[in-house]
Amino acid sequence: RADFYLQTGSWARIYNDNPYDRLHGYTNLNITIDIIKSDGLQFEAYVKNVFNTTAITGAFLNSADTSLTTYVFVTDPQLIGLSITKSF
């Protein structure tokens, strides 16, 4: 299985103040391989965020009493895993 996600450019706030509110587009690819044997043994290998893309997906501007600091939200880092399951 492969999941591909494409996010085009967007805005972080309703003001659309370029370049401060501009969020750039990005892509994300996840891949999973399952092998299921007849004896109840199952293997799953997966890679999430195959290209290890770090993209800003949103932002939050604080009030003036905190010096207008900005929190940003980013994509999850690359994750590689293996799962082995046995059914009885």
C-alpha positions in Angstrom: 0.0 0.0 0.0 1.2 3.5 -0.7 -0.5 6.7 0.4 0.5 10.0 -1.3 -0.6 13.4 -0.1 -0.2 16.7 -1.9 -0.9 20.0 -0.1 -0.7 23.1 -2.3 0.2 26.5 -0.9 -2.2 28.0 1.7 -2.5 30.7 4.4 -1.9 30.4 8.1 -4.3 33.2 9.1 -7.3 35.0 7.6 -5.2 38.1 6.9 -3.2 36.5 4.0 -0.3 38.8 4.7 2.4 37.7 2.3 5.0 36.4 3.1 4.2 36.1 6.9 1.0 34.1 6.6 2.0 32.1 3.5 2.4 28.3 3.9 4.3 26.6 1.1 2.9 23.4 -0.5 4.4 20.0 0.3 4.1 16.3 -0.4 4.0 13.3 1.8 4.4 9.6 0.9 3.8 6.6 3.2 4.5 3.0 2.2 3.3 -0.2 3.9 4.1 -3.8 2.9 2.1 -6.7 4.5 2.9 -10.4 4.2 0.3 -12.7 5.6 1.1 -16.4 5.8 -1.5 -19.2 6.1 -0.2 -20.3 9.5 -1.3 -17.0 11.1 2.0 -15.3 10.9 1.9 -11.7 9.6 4.8 -9.3 8.8 4.3 -5.6 8.3 7.0 -3.2 7.3 6.3 0.5 6.9 7.9 3.9 6.2 6.0 7.0 7.0 7.1 10.3 5.5 9.4 8.5 3.0 11.3 11.6 1.8 11.6 13.0 5.4 9.9 16.2 4.5 9.6 18.9 7.2 6.9 21.3 6.2 5.1 23.9 8.2 1.4 23.0 8.2 0.1 25.8 10.3 1.0 28.7 12.6 -0.4 30.5 15.6 0.5 34.1 16.4 0.4 35.0 20.1 -0.7 38.3 21.6 1.5 41.4 22.0 2.1 40.6 25.7 4.3 37.6 24.6 6.1 39.8 22.0 4.0 38.4 19.1 5.8 35.0 19.2 4.6 32.5 16.7 4.1 28.8 17.2 4.4 26.6 14.1 3.1 23.1 13.4 5.2 20.8 11.3 4.8 17.4 9.7 5.8 14.3 11.6 9.4 13.1 11.1 10.2 10.0 9.1 9.2 6.8 10.9 10.4 3.3 9.9 8.9 0.3 11.6 8.4 -3.5 11.5 5.6 -5.5 13.1 5.4 -9.2 13.5 2.1 -10.8 14.6 1.2 -14.4 15.3 -2.5 -15.5 15.5 -3.5 -18.6 17.2 
